[in-house]
Amino acid sequence: MILVTGGAGFIGSNLIARLIKEKEDAICLDDFNDYYSVENKRRNVKGLKCKIIEADIRDKERLLKVFQENKITKIVHLAARAGVRPSLENPGLYFDVNINGTINLLEMARQFNIDSFIFASSSSVYGNGKIPSSETDLTESQISPYAVTKKVGELICQQYSHQYNLNITCLRFFTVYGENGRPDMAPFKFYDAIANDRPITMFGDGNTKRDYTYIGDIVDGIVRAIDKNYRFEIFNLGNGNPVILKDFIQVIEKAAGKKAIILRKEMQKGDVDATFADVSKARKMLGYQPKTDVTEGMKRFSIWYKKNYR
Ligand SMILES: NC(=O)c1ccc[n+]([C@@H]2O[C@H](COP(=O)([O-])OP(=O)(O)OC[C@H]3O[C@@H](n4cnc5c(N)ncnc54)[C@H](O)[C@@H]3O)[C@@H](O)[C@H]2O)c1
């Protein structure tokens, strides 16, 4: 039985759908908080044939009960406060959920002899380092509290793996987009605004680069990491093909069939200039092979959006 924390969220709900399709037993644990619309999260899990547990990962007693009552053998730990910019407003909440919550789950992994633990890390650990980013690069210059929580999370995972012989893989996701996408992230926000003739705000001069990664590729990488089950490894999961913001807006215009009204604002604090994943390690050790480019990915997103928002 695989426990997916944050299972009602964007990546978690897509992962559970895939696990169920492959006849794996999964449990979704999520606190359904209102960082973005709770309705979206309920809809994400509506069709999923799995047990859903509404719980906060900071609640140790509750977690203990969940592990006592269910035969959990693997954990995919995705639950987190996930916005970069809001973490500058409320760093304490981010440190509490993302760090203490992770420790609570690692404690469960230790006490219940969990066979495999996947930790959702982030490209943000690289800060404004060299690109393309590779797992051997130094990661000592995070520029948001959120990014710090992911770096600290990796270190704590490494410590638990080393001290208690746990199999733990940390996956650094690069700007994920697609079906069930997060409404606070640019791909969804921009598409939603353009499709509804509202202006979009472009921060910076449009030349910032992001390695947008389609959700199907990310889910594939997670499943491969569960299967390989290394003792302790860190992998980049990106597309390996960054797109500049101006071009990405054009891709969205095409998918939405409308022109964008663009408002320009200064670059925001906490944002990095570019993300670009070197995925050669994941390719070699996981057989990870991102297949979907932004044109195809946004086309799929558009089909999903029209089904759910019109
Ligand atoms: N989407 C991306 O581009 C991206 C990039 C890098 C890393 N990540 C990481 O991947 C993971 C999943 O991200 P996502 O995009 O699906 O975000 P999401 O916000 O859609 O999903 C996270 C889920 O965790 C739940 N959650 C938050 N706090 C909780 C708590 N205290 N107890 C229980 N559940 C809680 C939320 O309700 C939400 O459903 C996160 O750890 C995020 O930091 C995402």
The ligand as an SDF file (V2000), in Angstrom:
LIG
                    3D

 44 48  0  0  0  0  0  0  0  0999 V2000
    4.0900   21.8950   -9.1300 N   0  0  0  0  0  0  0  0  0  0  0  0
    5.3760   22.1860   -9.2590 C   0  0  0  0  0  0  0  0  0  0  0  0
    5.8130   22.7680  -10.2630 O   0  0  0  0  0  0  0  0  0  0  0  0
    6.3720   21.7610   -8.2000 C   0  0  0  0  0  0  0  0  0  0  0  0
    7.7300   22.0490   -8.4180 C   0  0  0  0  0  0  0  0  0  0  0  0
    8.6500   21.6710   -7.4520 C   0  0  0  0  0  0  0  0  0  0  0  0
    8.2670   20.9950   -6.3280 C   0  0  0  0  0  0  0  0  0  0  0  0
    6.9340   20.7330   -6.1220 N   0  0  0  0  0  0  0  0  0  0  0  0
    6.5580   20.0210   -4.9010 C   0  0  0  0  0  0  0  0  0  0  0  0
    5.7420   18.9200   -5.2460 O   0  0  0  0  0  0  0  0  0  0  0  0
    4.7840   18.6920   -4.2120 C   0  0  0  0  0  0  0  0  0  0  0  0
    3.3930   18.6840   -4.7950 C   0  0  0  0  0  0  0  0  0  0  0  0
    3.1520   19.9430   -5.3980 O   0  0  0  0  0  0  0  0  0  0  0  0
    1.8080   20.3220   -6.1660 P   0  0  0  0  0  0  0  0  0  0  0  0
    2.1860   21.2270   -7.2680 O   0  0  0  0  0  0  0  0  0  0  0  0
    1.0070   19.1050   -6.4230 O   0  0  0  0  0  0  0  0  0  0  0  0
    1.1240   21.2360   -5.0480 O   0  0  0  0  0  0  0  0  0  0  0  0
   -0.3580   21.1890   -4.4500 P   0  0  0  0  0  0  0  0  0  0  0  0
   -0.4530   22.3820   -3.5610 O   0  0  0  0  0  0  0  0  0  0  0  0
   -1.3530   21.0470   -5.5470 O   0  0  0  0  0  0  0  0  0  0  0  0
   -0.3350   19.8620   -3.5970 O   0  0  0  0  0  0  0  0  0  0  0  0
    0.1240   19.8050   -2.2710 C   0  0  0  0  0  0  0  0  0  0  0  0
   -0.9710   19.1960   -1.4380 C   0  0  0  0  0  0  0  0  0  0  0  0
   -0.5090   19.0920   -0.1060 O   0  0  0  0  0  0  0  0  0  0  0  0
   -1.5650   19.3790    0.7540 C   0  0  0  0  0  0  0  0  0  0  0  0
   -1.0420   19.8500    2.0420 N   0  0  0  0  0  0  0  0  0  0  0  0
   -0.4310   21.0300    2.2960 C   0  0  0  0  0  0  0  0  0  0  0  0
   -0.1530   21.1350    3.6090 N   0  0  0  0  0  0  0  0  0  0  0  0
   -0.5720   19.9720    4.1880 C   0  0  0  0  0  0  0  0  0  0  0  0
   -0.5600   19.5000    5.5230 C   0  0  0  0  0  0  0  0  0  0  0  0
   -0.0880   20.2360    6.5280 N   0  0  0  0  0  0  0  0  0  0  0  0
   -1.0770   18.2680    5.7560 N   0  0  0  0  0  0  0  0  0  0  0  0
   -1.5770   17.5150    4.7540 C   0  0  0  0  0  0  0  0  0  0  0  0
   -1.6340   17.9280    3.4820 N   0  0  0  0  0  0  0  0  0  0  0  0
   -1.1360   19.1530    3.1900 C   0  0  0  0  0  0  0  0  0  0  0  0
   -2.3680   20.4470    0.0570 C   0  0  0  0  0  0  0  0  0  0  0  0
   -3.7150   20.5070    0.4990 O   0  0  0  0  0  0  0  0  0  0  0  0
   -2.2490   20.0370   -1.4030 C   0  0  0  0  0  0  0  0  0  0  0  0
   -3.3620   19.2910   -1.8340 O   0  0  0  0  0  0  0  0  0  0  0  0
    5.0170   19.7860   -3.1700 C   0  0  0  0  0  0  0  0  0  0  0  0
    5.8460   19.2640   -2.1610 O   0  0  0  0  0  0  0  0  0  0  0  0
    5.7300   20.8550   -3.9420 C   0  0  0  0  0  0  0  0  0  0  0  0
    6.5220   21.6580   -3.1060 O   0  0  0  0  0  0  0  0  0  0  0  0
    5.9860   21.0980   -7.0390 C   0  0  0  0  0  0  0  0  0  0  0  0
  1  2  1  0
  2  3  2  0
  2  4  1  0
  4  5  1  0
  4 44  2  0
  5  6  2  0
  6  7  1  0
  7  8  2  0
  8  9  1  0
  8 44  1  0
  9 10  1  0
  9 42  1  0
 10 11  1  0
 11 12  1  0
 11 40  1  0
 12 13  1  0
 13 14  1  0
 14 15  2  0
 14 16  1  0
 14 17  1  0
 17 18  1  0
 18 19  2  0
 18 20  1  0
 18 21  1  0
 21 22  1  0
 22 23  1  0
 23 24  1  0
 23 38  1  0
 24 25  1  0
 25 26  1  0
 25 36  1  0
 26 27  1  0
 26 35  1  0
 27 28  2  0
 28 29  1  0
 29 30  1  0
 29 35  2  0
 30 31  1  0
 30 32  2  0
 32 33  1  0
 33 34  2  0
 34 35  1  0
 36 37  1  0
 36 38  1  0
 38 39  1  0
 40 41  1  0
 40 42  1  0
 42 43  1  0
M  CHG  2   8   1  16  -1
M  END
$$$$
